[in-house]
């Protein structure tokens, strides 16, 4: 039997601190590109997992599969490479 673990509670977020940190890091072009790419790649990996599940029944899920593939392709196009 699989044991289920409960994720620890998320500490309270402080929007002001997050905003200050984001503004400070955004001043660095490389950090901004890296952060954006990390978010895009993470999202693509999550969507890939969902796509794999949809592919278990491709006939029923065809519309969702096509929509998800389009989203992944658009995300891929949004990845920025350092100049």
PyMOL commands that set and color helices and strands:
alter all, ss='L'
color gray80, all
select helices_A, chain A and resi 15-26+29-57+62-77
alter helices_A, ss='H'
color red, helices_A
deselect
rebuild
show_as cartoon
